[in-house]
Amino acid sequence: MNIKTAKVGSNLIISLNGELDESVADITRKNIDKFILSERFENVIFDMNGLSFMDSTGIGVLLGRYKLIKKLGGVAMIKGSNKQIDRVLTMSGIYTIMEKIS
C-alpha cells in the first residue's frame, strides 16, 4: 500500500495505491490519521484510482476515517475506483455516508 497526499486549498486528497486489506489496514489507518490530524481540512477526498483490491477490512478503514473527519467538522468523499472496488463500496453502503465524486 502506497499513500500519497496533496493539499489543494482547504482540501486534502489522499491517493491510495495498491491493495487495502487486513495485512496493511493498521499501518494505513495510522498513516491516514496522521495526515487528517496534521491541520484542519474542509474536505478529505479519498482517491481510489490506484487501488487494485479492497476487502471488508478496507471498508472499516474508510468508515473509521469518515467518523474522524466528521468529528473534526470536515466532509469525506470518494473519488474514482475500478469495477471491483466500486462494487465493494456500493454493497457496503459507504456511498450513503461518503459522497462519490468524479
FIDO-524344 format. One record per residue: x, z, y of N, C-alpha, C, CB in turn. Coordinates in steps of 0.1 Angstrom, whole numbers, padded with zeros to 4 digits, always signed. Atoms other than C-alpha are relative to their C-alpha. Glycine has a CB too. Example, Ala and Ser with C-alpha at 12.3 -4.5 7.8 and 13.67 -1.06 7.14 Angstrom:
BEGIN
+0009+0000-0012+0123+0078-0045+0009+0000+0012-0010+0012+0000
-0009+0000-0011+0137+0071-0011-0008+0008+0011+0004-0014+0005
***
This chain:
BEGIN
+0008+0000-0012+0000+0000+0000+0009+0000+0012-0010+0012+0000
-0007+0001-0013+0013-0010+0034-0010+0001+0011+0008-0014+0001
+0009-0002-0011-0004+0002+0066+0007-0004+0013-0004+0015+0000
-0006+0004-0013+0002-0014+0099-0011+0004+0011+0003-0015+0001
+0010-0004-0011-0014-0002+0132+0003-0008+0013+0001+0015+0002
-0002+0006-0013-0019-0017+0166-0010+0006+0009-0003-0016-0001
+0009-0006-0011-0033-0002+0198-0004-0011+0009+0007+0012+0007
+0005+0011-0009-0055-0026+0218-0010+0007+0009-0007-0012-0008
+0008-0007-0009-0068-0008+0248-0003+0014-0005-0013-0007+0004
+0004-0013+0006-0088+0022+0236-0003-0001-0015-0012+0006+0008
+0003+0002+0014-0090+0008+0201+0013+0001-0009-0006-0014-0002
-0011-0001+0010-0068+0015+0170-0004-0009-0011+0002+0015-0005
+0002+0009+0011-0066-0013+0145+0009+0004-0012+0002-0015+0004
-0007-0004+0012-0055-0001+0110-0001-0011-0010-0005+0013-0005
+0000+0011+0009-0045-0030+0088+0005+0005-0014+0009-0012+0005
-0003-0004+0013-0045-0022+0051+0004-0012-0009-0012+0008-0007
-0005+0011+0008-0024-0044+0028+0004+0005-0014+0012-0007+0007
-0003-0004+0014-0021-0041-0010-0012+0005-0007+0011+0010+0000
+0011-0006+0008-0042-0020-0033-0003+0014+0004+0004-0001-0015
+0004-0014-0003-0061+0011-0024-0008+0006-0011-0009+0000+0013
+0006-0006+0012-0067+0031-0055+0005+0015-0001+0003-0008-0013
-0004-0014+0002-0061+0066-0069+0015+0003+0002-0004+0005-0013
-0015-0002+0000-0023+0061-0071+0006+0001+0014+0007-0011-0007
-0005+0000-0014-0019+0057-0033-0010+0007+0010+0003-0014+0005
+0010-0006-0008-0050+0075-0020+0005+0011+0009-0012+0004-0008
-0004-0011-0008-0034+0107-0009+0010-0003+0011+0007+0010-0009
-0010+0004-0011-0004+0092+0010-0007-0009+0010+0012-0007-0007
+0007+0008-0009-0027+0066+0025-0009+0008+0010-0009-0011-0007
+0008-0009-0008-0051+0093+0037+0008+0007+0010-0007+0010-0009
-0009-0007-0010-0023+0113+0053+0006-0009+0011+0012+0006-0008
-0005+0009-0010-0008+0083+0070-0010-0005+0010+0007-0012-0007
+0011+0004-0009-0041+0071+0084-0004+0011+0009-0012-0005-0008
+0003-0012-0008-0049+0106+0096+0010+0002+0012-0001+0012-0008
-0010-0002-0010-0016+0108+0114-0002-0010+0012+0014-0003-0006
+0002+0010-0011-0024+0076+0134-0013+0004+0008-0002-0014-0006
+0013-0004-0006-0060+0087+0141+0002+0012+0010-0011+0002-0010
-0002-0012-0008-0049+0120+0154+0011-0001+0011+0004+0012-0009
-0011+0001-0010-0020+0107+0175-0005-0001+0014+0008-0013-0003
+0006+0001-0013-0042+0100+0205-0015-0003-0001+0007-0010+0009
+0015+0003+0000-0079+0095+0215-0003-0015+0000-0006+0007+0012
+0004+0014+0001-0094+0062+0204-0015-0001+0001+0006-0007-0012
+0014+0002-0001-0128+0049+0213-0005-0006-0013-0004-0010+0011
+0003+0007+0012-0129+0026+0182+0012+0000-0010-0005-0014+0002
-0010+0001+0011-0110+0027+0149-0005-0011-0009+0004+0013-0007
+0004+0012+0007-0111-0007+0132+0009-0001-0013+0001-0013+0008
-0007+0002+0013-0101-0009+0095+0000-0015-0003-0006+0008-0011
-0001+0015+0004-0088-0045+0089+0004-0001-0014+0011-0007+0009
-0001+0000+0015-0093-0051+0052+0005-0014-0005-0013+0003-0006
-0004+0014+0004-0080-0088+0052+0012+0000-0010+0004-0007+0012
-0011+0000+0009-0048-0078+0034-0002+0008-0012+0012+0005+0007
+0003-0008+0012-0064-0056+0008-0004-0008-0011-0011+0011+0004
+0002+0008+0012-0063-0071-0026-0009+0007-0011+0013-0004-0006
+0007-0008+0010-0080-0043-0046-0004+0013+0006+0007+0002-0013
+0005-0013-0004-0101-0012-0039-0010+0005-0010-0005+0000+0015
+0010-0006+0009-0119+0012-0061-0008+0011+0007+0007+0005-0013
+0008-0011-0006-0142+0042-0055+0009+0010+0007-0008+0007-0011
-0009-0009-0007-0112+0063-0045+0003-0005+0014+0014+0001-0008
-0001+0006-0013-0107+0039-0016-0012+0002+0009+0003-0015-0001
+0012-0003-0007-0143+0044-0006+0001+0014+0005-0013-0002-0009
-0001-0014-0004-0136+0081-0005+0010+0001+0012+0005+0008-0012
-0009+0000-0011-0106+0075+0018-0007-0005+0012+0012-0009-0003
+0007+0005-0012-0127+0054+0042-0011+0010+0005-0007-0013-0004
+0011-0009-0004-0156+0079+0041+0006+0013+0007-0008+0005-0012
-0007-0011-0006-0132+0108+0049+0005-0003+0014+0011+0005-0008
-0005+0004-0013-0117+0089+0078-0011-0003+0010+0009-0013-0001
+0012+0002-0008-0151+0079+0091-0005+0014+0006-0012-0006-0009
+0004-0013-0005-0160+0116+0093+0009+0006+0010-0001+0010-0012
-0010-0005-0010-0128+0125+0111-0002-0008+0013+0014-0002-0006
+0001+0008-0012-0132+0096+0136-0013+0004+0007-0001-0015-0004
+0013-0004-0006-0169+0106+0142+0002+0014+0007-0011+0000-0010
-0003-0014-0005-0158+0143+0147+0007-0001+0013+0007+0008-0010
-0008+0002-0012-0133+0131+0173-0007-0008+0011+0013-0006-0003
+0007+0007-0010-0160+0112+0192+0002-0015+0000+0003+0005+0013
-0002+0014+0001-0150+0077+0180-0009-0007-0009+0014-0003-0004
+0008+0008+0009-0166+0049+0161+0009-0008-0009-0008-0011+0009
-0007+0007+0011-0153+0035+0128-0006-0013-0003+0002+0009-0012
+0005+0013+0004-0156-0002+0119+0008-0006-0010-0001-0009+0013
-0007+0007+0011-0146-0025+0091+0001-0015+0004-0006+0002-0014
-0002+0014-0003-0132-0060+0097+0006-0007-0012+0009-0002+0013
-0005+0009+0010-0126-0087+0071+0001+0006-0014+0014-0004+0004
-0002-0004+0014-0124-0084+0033-0002-0012-0009-0010+0012-0004
+0003+0011+0010-0123-0106+0002-0013+0003-0007+0012-0001-0010
+0013-0002+0006-0153-0110-0020-0001+0013-0008-0003-0012-0009
+0000-0012+0009-0143-0082-0044-0001+0013+0009+0012+0001-0009
+0000-0011-0009-0137-0057-0016-0014+0001+0007+0012-0001+0011
+0013+0000-0007-0169-0067+0003-0011+0004-0010-0003-0014+0005
+0010-0004+0010-0189-0062-0029+0001+0015-0002+0002-0008-0014
-0001-0015+0002-0175-0027-0034-0005+0007+0012+0015+0004-0002
+0005-0007-0013-0182-0018+0003-0015-0001+0001+0007-0007+0012
+0015+0001-0001-0217-0032+0001-0007+0009-0010-0004-0015-0003
+0006-0008+0010-0225-0015-0032+0001+0015+0003+0006-0002-0013
-0002-0014-0003-0212+0018-0019-0009+0005+0012+0015+0003+0004
+0008-0004-0011-0234+0017+0012+0008+0003+0012-0009+0011-0003
-0009-0004-0011-0204+0021+0035-0004-0008+0013+0014-0003-0003
+0004+0007-0012-0218-0006+0058-0012+0006+0007-0003-0015-0004
+0011-0007-0007-0247+0016+0066+0005+0010+0010-0010+0007-0010
-0006-0009-0009-0224+0040+0084+0011-0006+0009+0004+0012-0007
-0011+0006-0007-0195+0018+0094-0004-0015+0002+0013+0001-0008
+0004+0014-0003-0203-0015+0112+0010-0010-0005-0001-0002+0015
-0009+0011+0004-0189-0047+0097+0001-0010+0012-0006-0007-0013
-0002+0010-0011-0174-0069+0124+0008-0011-0005+0007+0007+0012
-0007+0012+0004-0159-0103+0123+0013-0002+0008-0008-0013+0002
***
